[in-house]
Amino acid sequence: MKKTLLLAGMLWLALTATAQSKQIKQRIVENGGNGPYKAVMKEETGLQAHTIFVPQDLSAFNRKKQLPVLVWGNGACCDSPWEHYKFLNEIASHGYLVLATGYIPMDEEPYQGPMSTTAQQIESIDWAFAQNDEPTSPYYQKIDTKRICVAGMSCGGLQSLFNCADPRIALLMICNSGLFNEQNAATAVGGMPMPPKSKLNDIHTPVIYILGGETDIAYNNGMDDFHRINHVAAYAANYPVGHGGTYREPHGGEFTVAALAWLDWQLKGNRRAAKMFTGKKCRLAKRKGWTVEKNALAK
């Protein structure tokens, strides 16, 4: 009898595991991206309400060649990266683990559901550390937990600034976003995190603001943040397309150019990428439409 119950229990566990594995969704976006590591957009067990973008073949990565991490928060506090998946997939194809807040977008339909939270970015960081330390994980010792960039667009940028004091963060990238001040706080969408401007003092890493120019509704907030930051290296890059950026264009458009160069320089030490931002006339500023500003601590 006991043997029968044991076998039944093992069969139930096997069937449950099979059912769970079938529920894991994934999608190849734009043929895996233009980078050298074709990417996949997918879910992962143990990390609910998150979408992962990662190279399809992890065999190229190991303890000596690890994946830097981009933690991403979406615009409008959306709990799905449906507006940003082309942009994020392209970054992953260049050798990054991208952990985006929210449910995986399997089609072009806009997400309809509850808003995301600031805690989901912290969950992403916790998961990356746990996976890197777990011998049974496919990510074991392949994640560079010392090189984590926290980033986001609009509300996602506010979420990133809310979380900026976390000592595990090595870099910030604030897109189409900036903290509200007392004069315009009432214009914020309900449910957005609303840290005061004093929160900028908690930033302990280099930071870039990537904005859509003067027609970007977040332009004034973002540039005000930039001008207030004088204790870490800060950059402000503007491309005149408004608040929506270029995320939904093929491979993320021009915003991918700036974001990927920022990540490659700061997280991988790529000298060619550094030239996009360094020097009196940096290469990004030479690209049509872009303007770049730096504070006194920036190169």
C-alpha positions as CSV (number, residue, x, y, z in Angstrom):
1,M,0.0,0.0,0.0
2,K,2.8,2.4,1.0
3,K,4.6,1.6,-2.2
4,T,1.5,2.3,-4.3
5,L,1.0,5.6,-2.5
6,L,4.7,6.5,-3.1
7,L,4.4,5.7,-6.8
8,A,1.2,7.7,-7.0
9,G,2.9,10.6,-5.3
10,M,5.9,10.5,-7.6
11,L,3.6,10.4,-10.7
12,W,1.7,13.4,-9.4
13,L,4.9,15.4,-8.9
14,A,6.0,14.4,-12.4
15,L,2.7,15.4,-14.0
16,T,2.7,18.7,-12.0
17,A,6.3,19.5,-13.1
18,T,5.3,18.8,-16.7
19,A,2.3,21.0,-16.5
20,Q,4.3,23.8,-15.0
21,S,6.9,23.6,-17.7
22,K,4.3,23.8,-20.4
23,Q,3.0,27.0,-18.9
24,I,6.4,28.7,-19.3
25,K,6.0,31.2,-22.2
26,Q,8.7,32.4,-24.5
27,R,9.0,34.3,-27.8
28,I,11.8,35.0,-30.3
29,V,11.7,38.8,-31.1
30,E,13.1,40.2,-34.3
31,N,15.1,37.0,-35.1
32,G,16.8,37.3,-31.7
33,G,18.2,40.8,-32.2
34,N,21.2,42.2,-34.1
35,G,23.8,41.4,-31.4
36,P,26.3,38.4,-31.5
37,Y,24.1,36.5,-29.0
38,K,20.7,35.8,-30.4
39,A,18.2,36.5,-27.6
40,V,14.9,35.1,-26.4
41,M,12.1,36.7,-24.4
42,K,10.8,34.3,-21.8
43,E,9.3,33.6,-18.4
44,E,11.1,31.9,-15.6
45,T,9.8,29.8,-12.7
46,G,10.3,31.4,-9.4
47,L,10.1,35.0,-10.8
48,Q,6.4,35.8,-11.3
49,A,5.3,39.0,-13.0
50,H,8.6,39.4,-14.7
51,T,9.9,39.0,-18.2
52,I,13.4,37.9,-19.0
53,F,15.5,38.7,-22.1
54,V,18.6,36.6,-22.4
55,P,20.9,35.0,-24.9
56,Q,19.4,31.8,-26.2
57,D,22.7,29.9,-25.8
58,L,24.3,30.4,-22.4
59,S,27.2,28.1,-23.1
60,A,29.3,31.2,-24.1
61,F,29.1,32.5,-20.6
62,N,30.9,31.3,-17.5
63,R,32.7,32.6,-14.4
64,K,35.2,34.5,-16.5
65,K,32.7,35.9,-19.0
66,Q,29.5,36.8,-17.2
67,L,26.3,38.5,-18.1
68,P,25.9,42.1,-16.8
69,V,22.3,42.8,-15.7
70,L,19.8,45.4,-16.7
71,V,16.8,45.7,-14.4
72,W,14.0,47.5,-16.2
73,G,10.8,49.3,-15.1
74,N,8.1,50.2,-17.6
75,G,6.3,53.4,-18.5
76,A,2.9,54.2,-17.0
77,C,3.8,51.7,-14.1
78,C,2.7,49.1,-16.6
79,D,3.0,45.5,-15.4
80,S,4.3,44.3,-18.8
81,P,7.2,45.4,-21.0
82,W,4.9,45.4,-24.0
83,E,6.0,48.8,-25.2
84,H,9.7,48.2,-24.7
85,Y,10.3,44.5,-25.6
86,K,12.1,45.3,-28.9
87,F,14.5,47.7,-27.1
88,L,15.1,45.2,-24.3
89,N,15.6,42.2,-26.6
90,E,18.2,44.1,-28.6
91,I,20.2,44.9,-25.5
92,A,20.0,41.2,-24.4
93,S,21.4,40.1,-27.8
94,H,24.6,42.0,-27.0
95,G,25.3,39.9,-24.0
96,Y,23.1,41.1,-21.2
97,L,20.6,39.5,-18.8
98,V,17.6,41.8,-18.9
99,L,15.0,41.5,-16.1
100,A,11.9,43.5,-16.9
101,T,9.1,44.2,-14.5
102,G,5.8,42.6,-15.6
103,Y,4.1,39.9,-17.6
104,I,5.5,38.7,-20.9
105,P,3.8,40.3,-24.0
106,M,3.0,37.5,-26.4
107,D,1.3,39.7,-28.9
108,E,0.9,43.4,-29.8
109,E,-2.1,44.0,-27.5
110,P,-1.6,46.7,-24.9
111,Y,-1.4,45.4,-21.3
112,Q,-4.6,45.8,-19.3
113,G,-4.2,45.1,-15.6
114,P,-2.9,46.3,-12.2
115,M,0.1,48.7,-12.0
116,S,3.6,47.5,-11.3
117,T,5.4,48.3,-8.0
118,T,8.8,49.5,-7.0
119,A,9.4,46.2,-5.2
120,Q,9.5,44.2,-8.5
121,Q,12.8,45.8,-9.4
122,I,14.3,44.6,-6.0
123,E,12.8,41.1,-6.7
124,S,14.7,41.1,-10.0
125,I,18.0,41.8,-8.2
126,D,17.3,39.2,-5.5
127,W,16.5,36.6,-8.2
128,A,19.7,37.4,-10.1
129,F,21.8,36.8,-7.0
130,A,20.0,33.7,-6.1
131,Q,20.3,32.2,-9.6
132,N,24.0,32.9,-9.7
133,D,24.6,31.1,-6.5
134,E,22.3,28.0,-7.3
135,P,24.3,25.1,-8.7
136,T,21.2,23.6,-10.4
137,S,20.4,26.9,-12.2
138,P,21.3,27.4,-15.9
139,Y,22.5,30.8,-14.8
140,Y,24.9,29.4,-12.2
141,Q,28.1,31.6,-12.0
142,K,27.1,33.2,-15.3
143,I,25.6,36.5,-13.9
144,D,27.8,39.4,-13.1
145,T,26.1,40.6,-9.9
146,K,28.7,43.3,-9.4
147,R,27.5,45.0,-12.6
148,I,23.8,45.7,-12.3
149,C,22.1,48.7,-14.0
150,V,18.7,49.7,-12.8
151,A,16.7,51.6,-15.4
152,G,13.2,52.4,-16.5
153,M,11.0,54.6,-18.7
154,S,8.7,57.3,-17.2
155,C,7.1,55.7,-14.2
156,G,9.8,53.0,-14.5
157,G,12.4,55.7,-14.1
158,L,10.7,57.0,-11.0
159,Q,10.8,53.4,-9.6
160,S,14.5,53.2,-10.4
161,L,15.1,56.5,-8.5
162,F,13.0,55.2,-5.6
163,N,15.3,52.2,-5.4
164,C,18.6,54.0,-6.2
165,A,20.1,53.6,-2.7
166,D,20.3,49.8,-3.0
167,P,24.1,49.1,-2.6
168,R,23.9,46.3,-5.2
169,I,23.2,48.8,-8.0
170,A,26.3,49.8,-10.0
171,L,24.6,52.0,-12.6
172,L,21.4,54.0,-13.3
173,M,19.7,54.8,-16.6
174,I,16.6,57.1,-16.3
175,C,14.6,57.3,-19.5
176,N,11.9,59.9,-20.3
177,S,11.6,60.5,-16.6
178,G,12.6,62.7,-13.7
179,L,11.4,63.4,-10.2
180,F,8.4,65.7,-9.7
181,N,8.8,68.9,-7.6
182,E,6.3,70.6,-5.4
183,Q,5.1,72.8,-8.2
184,N,4.1,70.0,-10.6
185,A,3.5,67.0,-8.4
186,A,-0.2,67.2,-8.9
187,T,0.3,66.4,-12.6
188,A,1.6,62.9,-11.8
189,V,-0.5,59.9,-12.7
190,G,-2.0,58.3,-9.6
191,G,0.0,55.3,-8.3
192,M,3.4,56.5,-9.4
193,P,6.2,56.5,-6.8
194,M,6.8,60.1,-5.7
195,P,10.1,60.5,-4.0
196,P,11.1,64.1,-3.2
197,K,14.0,65.8,-5.0
198,S,16.2,65.1,-2.0
199,K,16.1,61.4,-3.1
200,L,18.7,62.3,-5.7
201,N,21.2,62.5,-2.8
202,D,20.9,58.7,-2.5
203,I,22.3,58.1,-5.9
204,H,25.7,56.5,-5.5
205,T,26.5,55.5,-9.1
206,P,27.0,57.2,-12.5
207,V,23.7,58.1,-14.0
208,I,22.4,59.0,-17.4
209,Y,19.0,60.7,-18.3
210,I,17.9,59.7,-21.8
211,L,15.1,62.1,-22.8
212,G,12.9,62.9,-25.8
213,G,13.8,66.5,-26.0
214,E,11.7,69.5,-25.1
215,T,8.4,68.0,-26.2
216,D,9.0,65.1,-23.8
217,I,6.5,65.7,-20.9
218,A,9.3,64.5,-18.6
219,Y,11.9,66.8,-20.0
220,N,11.8,69.5,-17.4
221,N,11.7,67.0,-14.5
222,G,14.6,65.0,-15.9
223,M,16.8,68.0,-16.8
224,D,16.1,69.5,-13.3
225,D,17.3,66.3,-11.8
226,F,20.4,66.3,-13.9
227,H,21.3,69.9,-13.0
228,R,20.9,69.1,-9.3
229,I,23.2,66.1,-9.3
230,N,26.7,67.2,-8.4
231,H,28.1,64.3,-6.3
232,V,28.3,61.5,-9.0
233,A,29.0,61.6,-12.7
234,A,25.8,62.6,-14.5
235,Y,24.9,62.8,-18.2
236,A,21.8,64.0,-20.1
237,A,21.2,62.8,-23.6
238,N,18.3,64.2,-25.6
239,Y,16.8,63.0,-28.9
240,P,13.8,65.0,-30.1
241,V,11.0,62.5,-30.4
242,G,8.9,63.3,-27.4
243,H,7.9,61.2,-24.4
244,G,7.3,57.9,-26.3
245,G,11.0,57.5,-27.3
246,T,11.9,55.0,-30.0
247,Y,11.4,51.8,-28.1
248,R,8.7,50.4,-30.4
249,E,10.8,51.0,-33.6
250,P,12.7,48.0,-35.0
251,H,15.4,46.9,-32.5
252,G,14.4,49.9,-30.3
253,G,15.6,52.6,-32.7
254,E,18.0,55.4,-31.6
255,F,17.3,55.0,-27.9
256,T,18.9,51.6,-28.1
257,V,22.1,53.2,-29.6
258,A,22.5,55.5,-26.6
259,A,21.4,52.9,-24.0
260,L,23.6,50.1,-25.3
261,A,26.7,52.4,-25.5
262,W,26.1,53.5,-21.9
263,L,25.8,49.9,-20.7
264,D,28.8,48.7,-22.8
265,W,31.0,51.5,-21.5
266,Q,30.0,51.4,-17.8
267,L,29.4,47.7,-17.3
268,K,31.8,46.2,-19.8
269,G,34.5,48.8,-20.0
270,N,34.2,49.1,-23.8
271,R,36.5,51.9,-24.9
272,R,34.7,52.4,-28.2
273,A,31.4,52.8,-26.4
274,A,33.0,55.2,-24.0
275,K,33.7,57.6,-26.9
276,M,30.0,58.0,-27.4
277,F,30.0,60.0,-24.2
278,T,33.5,61.2,-23.4
279,G,35.4,64.2,-24.8
280,K,34.4,67.7,-25.7
281,K,32.5,66.5,-28.8
282,C,31.4,63.0,-28.0
283,R,30.2,60.6,-30.8
284,L,26.6,60.5,-29.6
285,A,26.4,64.3,-30.0
286,K,27.6,63.9,-33.6
287,R,24.7,61.6,-34.5
288,K,21.8,63.5,-36.1
289,G,19.4,64.8,-33.6
290,W,21.3,64.0,-30.3
291,T,22.5,66.5,-27.8
292,V,24.5,65.6,-24.8
293,E,25.3,67.4,-21.5
294,K,27.5,66.4,-18.6
295,N,28.1,67.6,-15.1
296,A,31.5,68.5,-13.7
297,L,32.3,65.0,-12.6
298,A,31.6,63.4,-16.0
299,K,34.4,62.7,-18.5
